């Protein structure tokens, strides 16, 4: 009769260990699943996928969508090459987050980082060795980086300026 508690304790320990590992691996598995879906839809690394309308809870690419925001997303592989990101002027709120496969934030750009009337260039790179002439650099030490851009909708609800911003957001390999 002493073997039953030992077996139950062993099973409970195994279950808890498996649960902890699953919780730790889930973000990575989900990001890689989204990357595979992104490629199946015909997007290449560095291609923006723009959501031109307000998204709801059924859109799984954004974890917790905001109903007053339009989104754009892409994946990049900084281990392959560096990227140049040109952000055109945009007077409304925006943010661009760079996440690794575990969804840790590696870098972040918002409208508070730049003047609303100027186009600004950022270098996205795995290391800091390409930083030319005091340019803004985002270091993303990850083989795969998920980029999520959020654009606030103007108070008048006009989506035209958001679409213009999305379409003029240029990300290219250097």
Secondary structure, 3 states (H helix, E strand, C coil): CHHHHHHHHHHHHHHHHHHHHHHHHHHHHHHHHHHHHHHHCCCCCCCCEECCCCCCCCCCCCCCCCCCEEEEEEEECCCCCCEEEEECCCCCCEEEEEECCCCCEEEEEEHHHCCCCCCEEEEEECCCCCCCCCCEEEECCCCCEEEEEEEECCCCCCCHHHHHHHHHCEEEEC
